[in-house]
Amino acid sequence: MRTAFVFTAFMISASGFAAGSRVMVGTAASFLDALVSENTAATRTLSLPTGSVGPIRLHAEDFHFVDGVLSLAGRAAEMENSDFILKGNAAGVYGWIVLRDSKTAYEYTTDPTGALLVEEVPIEKIYPVCDDPSHAPDPMEEAVTHGVASSFSGLAGPEPHIGPYAGQDLYKLQSLPGARKVLWLDISRVMDGATPLHMSKEEMYKMWQIHASAFSMFAVNVTTDRDVYNSAGVTNSGINRFVNVSGRSFCPVNAFGTTRYCQTQLQRRPMTHYQYGKTAVHETGHLMGLRHDGNASTSYFSGFSNHQWSPIMGNNLCCRTWNEPAIQWSKGEYTGANNKQDDLSIIARNLPFKANPIKAPVPLRVEKDSVSPLLNRGLIRSEDDRNQFTFEVGPAGGRLNLLVDRTEIRGGSALDIDARILDSGGKILVQSNDQGVRSARFSNVALSPGRYTLVIAGGEEGTPLRGFSNYASMGYYAIGGRITGVTPTPSPFPTSVTERAGAAPRQISPRFRNGRLHLDLPSGAKVGSVVLHSAGGAVVHRSAGRVEAIDFERMPAGVYLLSVALDDAVVRLKVVKE
């Protein structure tokens, strides 16, 4: 006969050791050892001490213990209107119990010594009330255009979450295939087969891009693919479920790594990818353990309009007239902040930061004085990142005209760019970081012969009290423009296709014939899209599905980037018309 597992070793009276209003009920290590050894996976029944009203008997609907990591979720026995989670490892355990009928909640935390503590808390601390007016339908919103896109926004590149919609399968989107950590956007309840309800496929695609961009500094795969979620496992995953109902979106706090999920409401009316995307990001912030960013007068701080900055966990849908918003994670640096949570550190408890792809100075790719944003790209993924690109100017000197701009979708990117040109001695020749502008621009800069370094970092504006620091200025960017008199640098593309001859990866073998680029796509392969960009980043051809050839007759000579969604991958090649 199966018996319930009770934490008898942890039972203490309310007069026991207390840290403030918290009561010590054991250690994280002993809790984990007892739970696993008593095989709660089989009984699915346990009791947890509360330190005040005695133990509460719980039934675990989901039990997962993988590689030393625990995940439980379920309800209080005989209390249907209840909920609980427990998760963690020997170093630290977190959990909560919510009893809605009695309006009671208990939160379990681990202190730096490893002690497991329980505290009675308001239910709203576990299920934050997202009653910000920006989360409600706004009849004016449908007519609003949320500013302008950056010059390189949506420019296709090696990052799967960057680029235009070209018929991709909405159920197969992945921002970082192969990543151990997964955020699953469950869109199945807002789809009619393959078609989204109340919005276009492109709007749904952009909504996913916003979510992926907001977490792009972390090594996490933001996906709509249920199979990817299943493969990652519960302890490595979080869920944001989209539903086709009216009402407030909500999310249980710190439930990543369990089966408890956020619920983002897609009201039954036309709304934009910007609204749904930012709301979903806000709710996923709760899933990571974040509270609302407010001040003495509001729970949802709206930021500073002169800097076009606002915190994600505040009113991230404010200020529809902003052209270039920086909606960022925060640590409560602004004046009057009522929440000093270090958002990035809290998220990093669940998701590791990405490695910096540019760890040392790299050559700026220049071909015939052209700096293509397709070939010169990078990521700022911490406030300490300083990406460096070097180039050499010949004896006749030269002139520089460059733009450094965000590539991620507007509304998703949190990057404000600070860019500087250094001379060979490390002296700043020119710097760009204008207020309220996310890009950096250099116009007609005279260059003497010598070696130069372009340094790119996350920007800051004003002071943290009345602006923002570079704490969360993170995201992907590209560099484009011209530098005359510069020594050419080799292309990073290992293969190229020219009018005269060419070779390519075996999955795709395009050839020029009679003024047309014949793709010669392999028979039987599933072709999702074919996109061709000019060196300046403009889309010069886009088609959904298989296409036999692209007409190059009227296209100018130069470098192009061909991107073909082939089976479950994207093949990208440089194409040169000479």
C-alpha positions as CSV (number, residue, x, y, z in Angstrom):
1,M,0.0,0.0,0.0
2,R,1.3,3.5,-0.9
3,T,1.8,5.8,2.0
4,A,2.0,9.6,2.1
5,F,5.3,11.2,2.6
6,V,5.3,13.7,5.5
7,F,8.3,15.9,6.3
8,T,8.4,14.9,10.0
9,A,12.0,15.9,10.2
10,F,11.0,19.5,9.4
11,M,7.9,19.9,11.6
12,I,8.4,22.7,14.2
13,S,6.0,24.9,16.0
14,A,5.2,28.4,15.2
15,S,7.5,29.4,18.1
16,G,10.5,27.8,16.4
17,F,13.4,29.7,14.8
18,A,12.2,32.6,12.6
19,A,14.0,35.0,10.3
20,G,11.7,38.0,10.4
21,S,8.3,36.5,9.4
22,R,10.0,33.5,7.9
23,V,10.3,30.2,9.7
24,M,13.1,27.7,9.2
25,V,11.8,24.3,8.3
26,G,15.0,22.4,7.4
27,T,17.6,22.7,4.7
28,A,17.4,22.4,0.9
29,A,19.7,19.4,0.9
30,S,17.8,17.5,3.5
31,F,14.5,18.4,1.9
32,L,15.7,17.0,-1.4
33,D,17.2,13.8,0.0
34,A,14.1,13.0,2.0
35,L,11.8,13.7,-0.9
36,V,13.6,11.5,-3.3
37,S,14.4,8.7,-0.9
38,E,10.7,8.3,0.1
39,N,9.7,7.9,-3.6
40,T,7.1,10.6,-3.8
41,A,7.3,10.0,-7.5
42,A,5.2,6.9,-6.8
43,T,2.9,8.1,-4.0
44,R,2.4,11.6,-5.5
45,T,1.5,12.7,-1.9
46,L,3.4,14.9,0.5
47,S,2.9,17.3,3.3
48,L,4.7,20.6,3.8
49,P,5.1,22.6,7.0
50,T,3.8,26.2,7.0
51,G,5.3,27.3,10.4
52,S,1.9,28.7,11.4
53,V,-1.1,26.5,10.8
54,G,0.7,23.1,10.6
55,P,1.4,20.9,7.6
56,I,-0.6,21.1,4.4
57,R,-1.2,17.9,2.5
58,L,-0.4,18.1,-1.2
59,H,-1.0,16.0,-4.3
60,A,1.7,16.2,-7.0
61,E,0.1,16.0,-10.4
62,D,3.6,16.3,-12.0
63,F,6.8,14.9,-10.6
64,H,10.2,15.3,-12.3
65,F,13.7,14.6,-10.9
66,V,16.3,14.8,-13.6
67,D,20.1,15.2,-13.1
68,G,19.6,16.2,-9.5
69,V,17.0,18.9,-10.3
70,L,13.5,18.6,-8.8
71,S,10.2,19.8,-10.3
72,L,6.8,19.3,-8.6
73,A,3.5,20.8,-9.4
74,G,0.0,20.1,-8.2
75,R,-2.8,21.0,-5.7
76,A,-3.6,20.8,-2.0
77,A,-5.5,17.6,-1.2
78,E,-9.2,18.1,-1.1
79,M,-8.8,21.8,-2.2
80,E,-9.6,22.1,-5.9
81,N,-9.1,25.9,-5.9
82,S,-5.4,25.7,-5.0
83,D,-2.0,25.3,-6.6
84,F,1.6,24.6,-5.6
85,I,5.1,24.1,-7.1
86,L,8.4,23.0,-5.7
87,K,11.6,23.1,-7.7
88,G,15.4,23.2,-7.2
89,N,18.4,21.1,-6.2
90,A,20.5,20.4,-3.1
91,A,21.9,24.0,-3.3
92,G,18.6,25.7,-3.2
93,V,14.8,24.9,-3.3
94,Y,12.0,27.3,-4.2
95,G,8.2,26.8,-4.0
96,W,4.8,28.1,-3.1
97,I,1.3,27.0,-2.1
98,V,-1.7,29.1,-3.0
99,L,-5.1,28.4,-1.3
100,R,-7.5,30.7,-3.1
101,D,-10.6,30.0,-1.1
102,S,-8.9,31.1,2.2
103,K,-6.9,33.8,0.4
104,T,-3.7,32.4,1.8
105,A,-0.3,31.7,0.2
106,Y,3.0,30.3,1.5
107,E,6.4,30.8,-0.2
108,Y,9.4,28.6,0.3
109,T,12.9,30.0,-0.2
110,T,16.5,29.1,0.5
111,D,18.8,31.5,2.2
112,P,22.6,31.8,1.5
113,T,23.4,29.2,4.2
114,G,21.1,26.6,2.6
115,A,18.3,26.9,5.2
116,L,14.8,26.3,3.8
117,L,12.4,29.0,5.0
118,V,8.6,29.3,4.7
119,E,6.7,32.6,4.9
120,E,3.0,33.4,4.6
121,V,2.7,36.0,1.7
122,P,-0.2,37.7,-0.1
123,I,-1.5,35.6,-3.0
124,E,-0.7,38.6,-5.3
125,K,3.0,38.0,-4.7
126,I,2.7,34.6,-6.3
127,Y,0.1,35.5,-8.9
128,P,0.8,39.2,-9.6
129,V,-2.3,41.2,-10.6
130,C,-1.5,42.6,-14.1
131,D,-4.0,45.4,-14.1
132,D,-1.9,47.9,-16.0
133,P,-4.2,49.8,-18.4
134,S,-1.8,49.0,-21.2
135,H,-2.7,45.3,-20.9
136,A,-6.4,46.1,-21.6
137,P,-7.9,46.6,-25.1
138,D,-7.4,50.1,-26.4
139,P,-9.7,51.1,-29.4
140,M,-7.1,53.6,-30.5
141,E,-4.4,51.1,-30.6
142,E,-5.4,49.6,-34.0
143,A,-4.6,52.8,-35.8
144,V,-1.2,53.4,-34.1
145,T,2.1,52.6,-35.8
146,H,4.7,52.0,-33.1
147,G,7.4,54.3,-34.5
148,V,9.8,53.4,-37.2
149,A,11.9,50.3,-37.7
150,S,15.7,50.6,-37.5
151,S,17.6,50.7,-40.7
152,F,18.7,47.1,-40.3
153,S,15.6,45.8,-38.4
154,G,14.6,42.4,-39.9
155,L,17.8,42.1,-41.9
156,A,18.2,38.3,-42.4
157,G,21.3,36.9,-40.9
158,P,22.6,33.8,-39.0
159,E,20.3,34.4,-36.1
160,P,17.0,32.5,-36.7
161,H,14.9,35.1,-34.9
162,I,16.0,37.9,-37.2
163,G,14.6,38.3,-40.7
164,P,11.4,38.8,-42.6
165,Y,8.4,36.5,-42.6
166,A,8.5,34.4,-45.7
167,G,6.0,31.6,-45.1
168,Q,7.7,29.9,-42.2
169,D,5.7,27.3,-40.4
170,L,4.4,29.1,-37.3
171,Y,4.5,25.8,-35.3
172,K,8.2,25.3,-35.9
173,L,9.8,28.6,-35.0
174,Q,13.1,28.4,-33.0
175,S,15.4,31.2,-31.9
176,L,18.3,29.1,-30.8
177,P,18.0,25.5,-32.0
178,G,19.9,23.0,-29.8
179,A,19.9,25.2,-26.7
180,R,19.4,23.3,-23.4
181,K,17.0,25.8,-22.0
182,V,13.6,26.3,-23.7
183,L,10.8,28.9,-23.6
184,W,7.8,27.4,-25.3
185,L,5.2,29.7,-26.7
186,D,2.1,27.5,-26.9
187,I,0.1,29.1,-29.7
188,S,-2.1,26.1,-30.5
189,R,-5.2,27.7,-28.8
190,V,-5.1,30.8,-30.9
191,M,-4.8,29.0,-34.2
192,D,-7.4,27.7,-36.6
193,G,-5.2,24.9,-38.1
194,A,-2.2,26.7,-39.6
195,T,-3.9,30.2,-39.5
196,P,-3.8,32.5,-36.5
197,L,-7.2,33.9,-35.2
198,H,-7.7,37.6,-35.4
199,M,-4.2,38.4,-36.8
200,S,-2.1,37.6,-39.8
201,K,0.6,35.0,-40.0
202,E,3.2,37.8,-40.3
203,E,1.8,39.4,-37.1
204,M,2.1,36.1,-35.3
205,Y,5.7,35.7,-36.6
206,K,6.6,39.2,-35.4
207,M,5.1,38.5,-32.0
208,W,7.4,35.5,-31.6
209,Q,10.4,37.7,-32.8
210,I,9.6,40.2,-30.1
211,H,9.7,37.5,-27.4
212,A,12.9,36.0,-28.8
213,S,14.6,39.4,-29.0
214,A,13.8,40.3,-25.4
215,F,15.7,37.1,-24.2
216,S,18.4,37.1,-26.9
217,M,21.2,37.8,-24.4
218,F,20.4,34.4,-22.8
219,A,21.2,30.9,-24.2
220,V,17.5,29.9,-24.5
221,N,15.5,28.7,-27.4
222,V,12.3,30.6,-27.7
223,T,10.2,28.2,-29.7
224,T,6.6,27.5,-30.8
225,D,7.5,23.8,-31.4
226,R,5.9,21.4,-28.8
227,D,8.4,18.7,-29.7
228,V,11.3,21.0,-28.8
229,Y,9.7,21.6,-25.4
230,N,9.2,17.9,-24.9
231,S,12.8,17.1,-25.8
232,A,14.2,19.7,-23.4
233,G,12.2,18.4,-20.4
234,V,10.2,20.2,-17.7
235,T,13.1,21.1,-15.5
236,N,14.8,23.0,-18.4
237,S,11.7,24.7,-19.7
238,G,9.0,27.3,-19.2
239,I,5.6,27.8,-20.9
240,N,3.7,30.9,-22.0
241,R,0.3,29.8,-23.3
242,F,-1.7,32.1,-25.6
243,V,-5.5,31.8,-25.3
244,N,-8.3,33.3,-27.4
245,V,-10.2,34.9,-24.6
246,S,-10.7,38.4,-23.2
247,G,-9.3,39.4,-19.8
248,R,-6.1,40.0,-18.0
249,S,-2.9,38.1,-18.8
250,F,-1.3,36.5,-15.8
251,C,1.6,34.3,-14.7
252,P,2.7,32.5,-11.5
253,V,6.0,33.9,-10.2
254,N,9.2,31.9,-10.5
255,A,7.5,28.9,-12.1
256,F,10.2,28.3,-14.8
257,G,11.2,24.6,-14.6
258,T,7.7,23.4,-13.7
259,T,4.6,22.7,-15.6
260,R,2.8,25.8,-14.4
261,Y,2.6,28.4,-17.2
262,C,1.9,32.0,-18.1
263,Q,-1.4,32.8,-19.8
264,T,-1.3,35.6,-22.4
265,Q,-4.8,36.6,-23.4
266,L,-5.4,37.4,-27.0
267,Q,-8.6,39.4,-26.8
268,R,-11.2,38.6,-29.5
269,R,-10.5,41.7,-31.5
270,P,-7.8,42.8,-33.9
271,M,-4.6,43.8,-32.0
272,T,-1.0,44.2,-33.0
273,H,2.1,42.0,-32.7
274,Y,3.6,44.8,-30.6
275,Q,0.9,44.6,-27.9
276,Y,0.8,40.9,-27.7
277,G,4.6,40.5,-27.9
278,K,5.4,43.0,-25.1
279,T,2.6,41.6,-22.9
280,A,3.9,38.1,-23.3
281,V,7.5,39.2,-22.5
282,H,6.2,41.0,-19.3
283,E,4.4,37.8,-18.2
284,T,7.4,35.6,-18.9
285,G,9.3,38.0,-16.6
286,H,7.0,36.9,-13.8
287,L,7.7,33.3,-14.8
288,M,11.4,34.0,-14.1
289,G,10.6,35.5,-10.7
290,L,10.3,39.2,-11.4
291,R,7.9,41.7,-9.8
292,H,6.4,44.8,-11.2
293,D,8.5,48.0,-11.6
294,G,6.7,50.9,-10.2
295,N,7.1,53.9,-7.9
296,A,5.1,55.6,-5.0
297,S,2.2,56.5,-7.3
298,T,1.9,53.5,-9.7
299,S,2.7,49.8,-9.9
300,Y,3.7,50.3,-13.6
301,F,6.4,52.9,-14.1
302,S,6.2,54.5,-17.6
303,G,9.8,55.5,-17.9
304,F,11.3,58.7,-19.3
305,S,9.9,60.1,-22.6
306,N,12.9,62.3,-23.3
307,H,15.1,59.1,-23.4
308,Q,12.3,56.9,-24.7
309,W,13.1,54.4,-22.0
310,S,10.8,52.2,-19.9
311,P,11.2,49.0,-17.8
312,I,9.8,45.7,-19.2
313,M,8.2,45.0,-15.8
314,G,6.6,48.4,-15.7
315,N,4.4,49.9,-18.3
316,N,6.1,48.4,-21.3
317,L,3.3,49.3,-23.6
318,C,3.3,53.0,-22.8
319,C,4.1,55.9,-25.0
320,R,2.8,54.8,-28.4
321,T,4.4,57.9,-30.0
322,W,8.0,56.9,-29.3
323,N,10.0,56.3,-32.4
324,E,12.9,54.3,-31.0
325,P,11.9,52.9,-27.6
326,A,14.4,51.1,-25.4
327,I,12.2,48.8,-23.3
328,Q,14.7,47.1,-21.0
329,W,15.1,44.8,-18.0
330,S,15.8,46.9,-14.9
331,K,17.3,46.9,-11.4
332,G,15.3,49.8,-10.1
333,E,17.9,52.5,-10.7
334,Y,15.4,55.3,-11.6
335,T,14.1,57.9,-9.1
336,G,11.5,56.5,-6.7
337,A,11.8,52.9,-7.8
338,N,9.8,50.6,-5.5
339,N,11.5,47.4,-6.8
340,K,15.2,46.9,-6.6
341,Q,15.2,43.4,-8.1
342,D,18.2,42.8,-10.3
343,D,16.2,41.4,-13.3
344,L,19.1,40.0,-15.2
345,S,20.6,38.2,-12.3
346,I,17.2,36.7,-11.4
347,I,16.6,35.5,-15.0
348,A,20.2,34.1,-15.0
349,R,19.2,31.7,-12.2
350,N,17.1,29.9,-14.8
351,L,18.8,30.9,-18.1
352,P,22.6,31.2,-18.7
353,F,23.9,34.2,-20.6
354,K,25.2,33.6,-24.1
355,A,28.9,33.6,-24.7
356,N,30.2,36.7,-26.5
357,P,30.7,35.8,-30.2
358,I,33.3,38.6,-30.5
359,K,35.9,37.9,-27.8
360,A,38.8,39.7,-29.4
361,P,39.2,42.4,-32.1
362,V,38.1,41.2,-35.5
363,P,38.6,42.7,-38.9
364,L,35.8,44.9,-40.2
365,R,34.8,43.2,-43.5
366,V,35.2,45.8,-46.3
367,E,34.8,45.0,-50.0
368,K,35.6,47.7,-52.5
369,D,35.1,50.3,-49.8
370,S,31.7,48.9,-49.0
371,V,30.8,47.8,-45.4
372,S,27.9,45.4,-45.7
373,P,25.6,44.9,-42.7
374,L,25.2,41.3,-44.0
375,L,28.9,40.6,-43.2
376,N,29.5,42.8,-40.2
377,R,27.3,41.8,-37.2
378,G,27.5,41.3,-33.5
379,L,25.8,40.9,-30.1
380,I,26.0,42.9,-26.9
381,R,25.0,40.5,-24.2
382,S,26.3,42.2,-21.0
383,E,27.0,45.7,-19.8
384,D,30.8,44.8,-19.9
385,D,30.8,43.8,-23.6
386,R,33.1,45.9,-25.9
387,N,33.0,44.5,-29.4
388,Q,36.0,45.7,-31.5
389,F,36.3,45.8,-35.3
390,T,39.6,46.9,-36.8
391,F,40.5,48.3,-40.3
392,E,43.5,49.9,-42.0
393,V,43.5,53.1,-44.1
394,G,46.1,53.4,-46.9
395,P,48.7,56.1,-47.5
396,A,46.2,58.4,-49.4
397,G,43.9,58.5,-46.4
398,G,40.1,58.1,-46.6
399,R,36.7,59.1,-45.4
400,L,34.2,57.1,-43.2
401,N,30.4,57.0,-43.4
402,L,29.0,54.3,-41.1
403,L,25.8,53.3,-39.4
404,V,25.6,50.9,-36.5
405,D,22.0,49.9,-35.8
406,R,19.9,47.2,-34.2
407,T,18.9,44.2,-36.3
408,E,16.3,42.7,-34.0
409,I,12.6,43.6,-34.4
410,R,11.5,46.9,-33.1
411,G,9.8,46.4,-29.8
412,G,11.9,43.4,-29.0
413,S,15.4,44.8,-29.1
414,A,16.6,46.4,-25.8
415,L,19.9,47.7,-27.3
416,D,21.0,51.3,-27.2
417,I,24.3,51.6,-29.1
418,D,27.4,53.5,-28.1
419,A,30.0,53.4,-30.9
420,R,33.5,55.0,-31.0
421,I,36.3,55.2,-33.5
422,L,39.7,54.9,-31.9
423,D,43.0,55.7,-33.6
424,S,46.1,53.5,-33.5
425,G,47.1,55.0,-30.1
426,G,43.7,54.2,-28.5
427,K,42.5,57.9,-28.6
428,I,38.8,58.5,-29.3
429,L,38.6,60.1,-32.7
430,V,34.8,60.4,-32.8
431,Q,31.9,59.0,-30.7
432,S,28.2,58.5,-31.4
433,N,25.4,58.0,-28.8
434,D,22.6,60.6,-29.3
435,Q,19.8,60.9,-26.8
436,G,16.6,59.1,-27.7
437,V,18.3,57.5,-30.7
438,R,19.3,53.8,-30.5
439,S,21.7,53.8,-33.5
440,A,25.1,55.3,-33.9
441,R,26.1,57.2,-37.0
442,F,29.4,58.6,-38.3
443,S,29.2,61.0,-41.3
444,N,32.1,62.1,-43.5
445,V,34.8,61.5,-41.0
446,A,38.3,62.2,-42.4
447,L,40.8,59.5,-41.8
448,S,44.6,59.8,-41.9
449,P,46.7,56.7,-43.0
450,G,46.8,54.2,-40.1
451,R,45.0,51.5,-38.2
452,Y,41.6,52.2,-36.5
453,T,39.3,50.4,-34.2
454,L,35.5,50.6,-34.1
455,V,34.3,49.9,-30.5
456,I,30.6,49.0,-30.0
457,A,29.0,48.8,-26.5
458,G,25.7,49.1,-24.9
459,G,24.8,52.7,-24.4
460,E,23.4,54.8,-21.5
461,E,21.7,58.1,-21.4
462,G,21.3,60.8,-18.7
463,T,21.8,59.4,-15.3
464,P,20.3,56.1,-14.0
465,L,18.0,58.3,-11.7
466,R,16.6,60.3,-14.6
467,G,17.5,58.1,-17.7
468,F,19.1,54.7,-17.9
469,S,22.5,53.0,-17.5
470,N,23.9,50.4,-19.9
471,Y,22.8,47.7,-17.4
472,A,20.4,46.1,-20.0
473,S,21.4,47.7,-23.3
474,M,21.8,44.4,-25.0
475,G,21.0,42.8,-28.4
476,Y,22.1,42.2,-31.9
477,Y,23.4,44.9,-34.3
478,A,24.9,45.3,-37.8
479,I,27.3,47.8,-39.3
480,G,26.9,49.3,-42.8
481,G,28.3,52.1,-44.9
482,R,31.4,53.0,-46.8
483,I,35.1,53.7,-46.0
484,T,37.2,55.0,-48.8
485,G,41.0,54.3,-48.9
486,V,40.6,51.3,-46.7
487,T,42.6,48.1,-47.2
488,P,40.1,45.3,-48.2
489,T,39.5,42.4,-45.8
490,P,38.5,38.9,-46.7
491,S,34.9,37.9,-46.6
492,P,33.8,35.6,-43.7
493,F,31.7,33.5,-46.1
494,P,33.5,30.2,-46.9
495,T,31.8,29.9,-50.3
496,S,30.6,32.3,-53.0
497,V,28.7,32.1,-56.3
498,T,29.8,34.3,-59.2
499,E,28.5,34.8,-62.7
500,R,31.6,33.0,-64.1
501,A,31.8,29.9,-61.8
502,G,30.9,28.9,-58.3
503,A,30.5,26.3,-55.7
504,A,28.2,26.0,-52.7
505,P,27.3,23.7,-49.9
506,R,26.0,20.4,-51.3
507,Q,22.4,21.2,-50.2
508,I,22.2,24.0,-52.7
509,S,24.2,24.7,-55.9
510,P,23.1,28.0,-57.6
511,R,24.6,29.0,-60.9
512,F,24.4,32.0,-63.1
513,R,23.0,31.3,-66.6
514,N,21.7,33.9,-69.1
515,G,21.3,36.7,-66.5
516,R,19.4,34.5,-64.1
517,L,20.5,32.8,-60.9
518,H,19.3,29.2,-61.1
519,L,19.0,27.8,-57.7
520,D,19.0,24.1,-58.6
521,L,17.4,23.2,-55.3
522,P,17.5,19.5,-54.4
523,S,14.4,17.5,-55.5
524,G,12.2,16.4,-52.6
525,A,13.5,19.1,-50.2
526,K,11.0,21.2,-48.4
527,V,11.6,24.9,-49.3
528,G,10.1,27.4,-46.9
529,S,11.3,30.6,-48.4
530,V,13.9,32.2,-50.7
531,V,15.2,35.7,-49.8
532,L,17.8,37.7,-51.5
533,H,19.4,40.8,-49.9
534,S,21.6,43.4,-51.5
535,A,24.9,44.4,-49.8
536,G,23.1,47.4,-48.3
537,G,20.5,45.1,-46.6
538,A,17.5,45.7,-48.9
539,V,15.3,42.8,-49.8
540,V,15.5,42.5,-53.6
541,H,13.7,39.2,-53.9
542,R,11.4,37.2,-51.6
543,S,9.3,34.2,-52.3
544,A,7.5,31.6,-50.3
545,G,8.2,28.0,-51.3
546,R,10.2,26.7,-54.2
547,V,11.5,29.0,-57.0
548,E,13.6,27.8,-59.9
549,A,15.5,31.0,-60.6
550,I,15.9,34.7,-59.7
551,D,16.2,37.3,-62.5
552,F,19.5,39.2,-62.1
553,E,19.4,41.0,-65.5
554,R,18.6,44.4,-64.1
555,M,20.4,44.1,-60.8
556,P,23.6,46.1,-60.3
557,A,27.0,44.5,-59.8
558,G,27.9,43.8,-56.2
559,V,27.5,41.4,-53.3
560,Y,24.2,39.8,-52.4
561,L,23.2,37.4,-49.6
562,L,20.9,34.4,-50.6
563,S,19.0,32.8,-47.8
564,V,17.0,29.6,-48.5
565,A,14.9,27.9,-45.8
566,L,15.6,24.3,-46.7
567,D,14.0,21.5,-44.8
568,D,14.7,22.4,-41.1
569,A,17.6,24.7,-41.7
570,V,18.5,28.0,-43.4
571,V,21.3,27.9,-46.0
572,R,23.0,31.3,-46.6
573,L,25.4,32.0,-49.4
574,K,27.2,35.1,-50.7
575,V,26.4,35.8,-54.3
576,V,28.6,38.1,-56.4
577,K,27.5,39.7,-59.6
578,E,30.6,41.1,-61.3
